[in-house]
Amino acid sequence: MAGLTLVIGNKNYSSWSLRPWLLMKVNDIAFAEERIALYQPNSKDALLQRSPAGLVPVLKQDSLLIWDSLAIMEYLAEAFPAIHAWPADKAARARARSISAEMHSGFSTLRQLMPMNCRKVAVHVDITEALAADIERVQDIWQSCLECHDGPFLFNQFSIADAMYAPVVTRFKTYGVAPRNARIKRYQEQILSLHAMRQWYEDARAENEVIEGSER
């Protein structure tokens, strides 16, 4: 499939941009990358020129626009069935969709108090009761999936579910959240060791924009 362009935001900060970018990179889907620095004077106009929602990410193919990370990955799953972006088993696929939708719509406290920032490590954050609940829920999800499917990823093979939770792995690294056990630690290390993830971190470190609201 030719002519794919993925519009993303800052790699240091944009968790939603990481998700489809990682899925495409892990599966060797060719695409052009267009980065728009966020929270700059011209950012909103630039985004509105590329998406009716005025947000990143956006996948472009000729005149077709797909916005929202999960919608983009659903489109890729249909366009590239050979990558098995969702588990083949019906029950596992339903579960993968459920936990992906939960990440898509939930964990607001984690997002607010632990903004994605790939350039920093071991940043102190006060763990409120609500934040602790979000952290526990994420690790519950990981533990359950890894026990059921025996890793190395949540459903054995890298899937949309892993792409959805990859930014949380970066957040736990940034804010020094200790993994509950060795199985979860191995999973986090597996995500961070992906060649595509290492490339994302390298690019994030090379950026010079600073978004104050995402600094701690």
C-alpha positions in Angstrom: 0.0 0.0 0.0 1.7 3.1 -1.2 1.4 6.8 -0.2 0.9 6.6 3.5 1.9 9.6 5.6 1.7 9.7 9.3 1.4 13.2 10.9 2.7 13.2 14.5 3.6 15.6 17.2 6.7 15.9 19.4 8.3 12.5 20.0 9.3 13.5 23.5 5.7 14.3 24.5 3.1 12.9 22.1 1.9 9.5 23.5 -0.9 9.3 21.0 1.5 9.8 18.1 3.8 7.0 19.4 1.0 4.4 19.2 0.4 4.0 15.4 4.0 5.0 14.6 5.2 2.1 16.7 2.8 -0.4 15.2 3.9 0.6 11.7 7.6 0.5 12.5 7.5 -2.8 14.2 5.6 -4.3 11.2 7.8 -2.6 8.6 4.9 -0.7 7.0 6.4 2.0 4.8 5.3 5.5 5.5 6.4 9.1 5.3 6.6 10.9 8.6 5.5 14.5 9.1 6.2 16.0 12.5 4.4 19.1 13.8 5.8 20.7 17.0 3.0 21.1 19.4 2.0 24.2 21.5 3.9 26.5 19.2 2.3 29.8 17.8 1.5 28.2 14.5 0.7 24.6 15.7 -3.1 24.8 15.7 -3.3 26.2 12.2 -0.8 23.6 10.9 -2.9 20.8 12.6 -6.2 22.1 11.2 -4.7 22.1 7.7 -4.1 18.3 8.1 -7.0 17.1 10.2 -10.6 18.4 10.9 -10.0 17.5 14.6 -6.9 19.7 14.8 -5.0 16.9 16.6 -2.3 14.4 16.1 -1.8 11.7 14.9 -3.3 11.7 11.4 -2.8 9.0 8.8 -3.1 10.3 5.2 -3.4 8.2 2.1 -4.2 10.2 -1.0 -7.4 12.0 -0.2 -8.3 9.7 2.7 -7.7 11.0 6.3 -7.9 8.9 9.4 -7.4 10.6 12.7 -7.3 9.2 16.3 -4.7 6.6 17.2 -7.0 3.6 17.6 -8.9 4.4 14.4 -5.6 4.6 12.5 -4.5 1.2 13.9 -7.9 -0.4 13.1 -7.5 0.8 9.5 -4.0 -0.6 9.4 -5.2 -3.9 10.8 -7.7 -4.1 7.9 -5.3 -2.8 5.2 -2.4 -5.2 6.3 -4.0 -8.4 7.5 -0.7 -10.2 7.3 0.7 -8.3 10.3 -2.0 -9.8 12.6 -2.4 -6.5 14.5 -5.1 -8.1 16.6 -4.9 -11.7 18.0 -6.2 -14.4 15.7 -8.2 -16.1 18.4 -11.7 -14.6 18.8 -11.7 -14.5 22.6 -8.2 -13.1 22.7 -9.1 -10.5 20.1 -12.1 -9.4 22.1 -9.9 -9.0 25.2 -7.2 -7.1 23.3 -9.9 -4.7 22.0 -11.3 -4.3 25.5 -8.0 -3.4 27.2 -7.1 -1.1 24.2 -10.4 0.7 24.5 -9.9 1.0 28.3 -6.5 2.7 27.7 -8.0 4.9 25.0 -10.8 6.3 27.2 -9.4 5.9 30.8 -6.5 6.5 33.1 -7.0 10.2 33.2 -5.1 10.7 36.5 -2.1 8.8 35.1 -2.1 11.0 32.0 -2.4 14.2 34.0 0.1 13.5 36.7 2.6 11.5 34.6 2.8 13.2 31.3 4.9 11.5 28.7 8.5 12.8 28.7 11.1 10.5 27.1 14.0 12.8 27.9 13.7 12.4 31.7 14.3 9.4 34.0 13.3 8.8 37.7 11.3 12.1 38.1 9.6 12.3 41.4 5.8 12.4 41.4 3.5 12.3 44.4 1.5 9.1 44.2 -2.1 10.0 45.0 -4.7 7.4 45.8 -6.2 7.9 42.3 -2.8 7.6 40.6 -2.0 4.5 42.6 -5.2 3.0 41.4 -4.4 3.7 37.8 -0.9 2.2 38.2 -2.3 -0.9 39.8 -4.9 -1.3 37.1 -2.3 -1.1 34.4 -0.2 -3.7 36.1 -3.2 -5.9 36.7 -3.9 -5.8 32.9 -0.4 -6.6 32.0 -0.1 -9.4 34.6 -3.3 -11.1 33.5 -2.5 -11.0 29.8 1.1 -12.1 30.2 0.0 -15.1 32.4 -2.6 -16.1 30.0 -0.5 -15.8 26.8 3.0 -16.3 28.2 4.5 -13.3 26.6 6.8 -11.8 25.4 4.0 -9.4 24.5 0.5 -9.1 26.0 -1.0 -11.5 23.4 2.3 -13.3 22.6 2.9 -11.4 19.3 3.2 -7.6 19.2 -0.3 -6.2 18.7 -2.3 -3.0 18.8 -2.7 -3.7 22.6 1.0 -3.4 23.1 1.1 -0.2 21.0 -1.7 1.3 23.1 0.2 0.6 26.4 3.7 1.4 25.1 3.5 5.1 26.2 2.7 3.8 29.8 5.9 1.8 29.7 7.7 5.1 28.9 5.9 6.9 31.7 6.8 4.2 34.3 10.4 4.6 33.2 10.3 8.4 33.5 8.7 8.5 36.9 10.4 5.5 38.4 7.4 3.2 38.8 8.7 -0.1 40.0 7.3 -3.2 38.2 5.3 -5.5 40.4 7.3 -8.6 39.6 9.8 -10.1 37.2 7.2 -10.9 34.5 6.1 -7.3 34.2 9.7 -6.1 34.3 10.5 -8.4 31.4 7.6 -7.0 29.5 8.6 -3.4 30.0 12.1 -4.3 29.0 10.8 -6.0 25.9 8.9 -2.9 24.8 11.8 -0.6 25.5 14.3 -2.8 23.7 12.3 -2.8 20.4 14.4 -1.2 17.7 11.6 1.1 16.8 11.3 2.2 20.4 15.0 2.9 20.7 14.7 5.0 17.5 11.8 7.0 19.0 13.8 7.7 22.1 16.8 8.8 20.0 14.6 11.2 18.0 12.9 12.5 21.2 16.3 13.3 22.7 17.3 15.3 19.6 14.2 17.6 19.8 14.7 21.0 21.4 11.1 22.1 22.0 10.0 22.3 25.7 6.3 22.0 26.6 6.2 23.3 30.1 2.9 21.6 31.0 4.6 18.2 30.4 7.7 18.9 32.5 7.9 17.9 36.2 
